[in-house]
Amino acid sequence: MATRATGDAPVDFTFRGVDGKDYSTADARRDGLLLLAFYKGSCPVCQFTTPYLEKFRAYEGRGFQVWGVSQDDAAATINYARTYGNVTYPQVLDEGLQATVAYDLVSVPTLYLLDSGNRILWQASGWNREEMNRVSRLVAERLGVPAVTIVEDDDPAPVFRPG
């Protein structure tokens, strides 16, 4: 796979949010951990994954942020955020798919955990329930707080779904 992976250098961008604000990955990384979740509204695996990403909000205010990086236009992104999980974390637009190209994505959803360093801490593509809990434990460890379980053992979610 050509997608940037754990250990690779991150690429910084300033995205426009659907709220009209600018979102700089460089600034966010300086402030702490940043989970980027690249998605497309028509992707069924993205639709399935989105409500689970909302659970990461439990870490916000402790040096952590999660952003949805949409490959769609603003109107479609706003509609998606309402339809699939009543999303409350920032939705930013990958206008011209510049970040998608820079990260060399081959599928969505693709998630990246970044910090102030020069390496990607964690990356996953598609849906993987163990990876969702694994990155939650990594975030908790980095923040020095108890881990949030993203996917409970009795959750009927599949183990894996490719994007």
C-alpha positions in Angstrom: 0.0 0.0 0.0 1.2 3.5 -0.8 -0.6 5.3 2.0 1.6 7.1 4.5 2.0 4.8 7.5 3.1 4.8 11.1 6.6 6.2 11.3 6.4 8.3 8.2 6.5 12.0 8.3 3.2 13.8 8.6 2.2 16.5 6.1 0.8 19.7 7.5 -2.2 21.5 6.0 -4.5 24.4 6.9 -8.1 23.2 6.1 -11.2 25.3 5.9 -13.9 24.0 8.4 -17.5 23.8 7.6 -17.9 26.3 10.4 -15.9 28.8 8.3 -12.8 28.6 10.6 -9.3 27.7 9.5 -7.8 24.5 11.0 -4.0 24.1 11.0 -2.6 20.7 11.6 0.8 22.2 12.5 -0.9 24.3 15.2 -3.0 21.4 16.5 0.1 19.1 16.6 1.9 21.8 18.7 -1.0 21.8 21.1 -1.1 18.0 21.6 -2.4 14.9 19.8 -4.5 15.2 16.6 -6.5 12.3 15.1 -7.3 12.9 11.5 -10.1 10.8 10.0 -10.3 11.0 6.2 -13.6 10.1 4.8 -16.1 10.4 1.9 -19.8 10.7 2.6 -20.8 8.0 0.1 -18.4 5.4 1.7 -20.4 2.8 3.7 -17.5 1.9 5.9 -17.0 5.6 6.7 -20.6 5.9 7.6 -20.3 2.9 9.9 -17.1 4.3 11.6 -18.2 7.9 12.2 -20.3 7.3 15.4 -17.3 5.5 17.0 -15.0 8.4 16.3 -17.4 10.6 18.4 -16.3 8.6 21.5 -12.8 10.1 21.2 -14.3 13.4 22.2 -13.9 12.1 25.8 -10.2 13.1 25.5 -10.8 16.6 24.3 -9.6 19.4 26.5 -6.7 17.3 27.6 -4.4 17.9 24.7 -6.3 15.9 22.1 -8.4 16.8 19.1 -10.2 14.7 16.4 -11.1 16.2 13.0 -13.1 14.6 10.2 -11.3 15.4 6.9 -14.0 15.3 4.3 -13.4 14.6 0.6 -16.8 16.2 -0.2 -18.0 19.8 -0.5 -19.3 21.8 2.5 -23.0 21.1 2.0 -22.5 17.3 1.6 -20.2 17.3 4.7 -22.7 19.1 6.9 -25.4 16.7 5.8 -23.1 13.7 6.4 -22.2 15.0 10.0 -25.9 15.2 10.8 -26.9 11.9 9.3 -24.1 9.6 10.5 -23.8 10.0 14.3 -24.7 13.6 14.9 -21.0 14.5 14.6 -19.8 17.2 17.0 -16.0 17.2 16.3 -14.7 19.6 13.6 -15.4 18.8 10.0 -12.7 20.1 7.7 -12.7 20.1 3.9 -9.9 18.5 1.8 -10.5 21.0 -1.0 -9.0 19.8 -4.3 -8.1 16.6 -2.4 -4.7 18.1 -1.7 -4.2 16.3 1.6 -5.6 13.0 0.2 -2.9 13.2 -2.5 -0.1 14.2 -0.1 -1.0 11.3 2.2 -1.3 9.1 -0.8 -4.6 7.6 0.3 -5.8 4.5 -1.4 -9.0 4.1 0.6 -11.3 5.7 3.2 -11.7 5.8 6.0 -8.1 6.3 6.8 -7.1 7.6 10.2 -3.8 9.1 11.5 -2.7 10.0 15.0 -0.2 12.8 15.0 1.7 14.7 17.6 4.4 17.5 17.6 7.1 15.0 16.4 8.1 14.3 12.9 6.6 10.9 12.6 3.0 9.5 12.4 2.3 7.8 15.7 -0.5 5.5 14.3 -2.3 4.8 11.1 -5.2 2.5 10.1 -7.4 2.1 7.0 -10.9 0.8 6.9 -12.7 -0.4 10.0 -10.8 -2.4 12.6 -12.4 -2.7 16.1 -9.1 -3.7 17.8 -7.2 -0.8 16.2 -9.9 1.7 17.4 -9.3 0.5 21.0 -5.6 0.3 20.5 -5.3 3.9 19.4 -7.6 4.9 22.3 -5.1 3.2 24.7 -2.2 5.0 22.9 -4.0 8.4 23.3 -4.7 7.7 27.0 -1.1 6.7 27.6 0.2 9.8 26.0 -2.2 12.0 27.9 -1.8 10.2 31.3 -5.5 9.5 31.6 -7.6 6.3 31.8 -8.4 4.8 28.4 -11.9 5.1 26.9 -13.2 1.9 25.3 -14.3 2.8 21.8 -15.7 -0.6 20.8 -17.1 -2.7 23.7 -16.6 -6.5 23.7 -20.3 -7.1 23.2 -20.7 -4.6 20.4 -22.0 -6.3 17.3 -19.6 -4.3 15.1 -17.5 -6.5 12.7 -13.9 -7.2 13.5 -12.7 -5.7 10.2 -14.1 -4.0 7.1 -11.9 -2.7 4.4 -12.5 0.8 3.2 
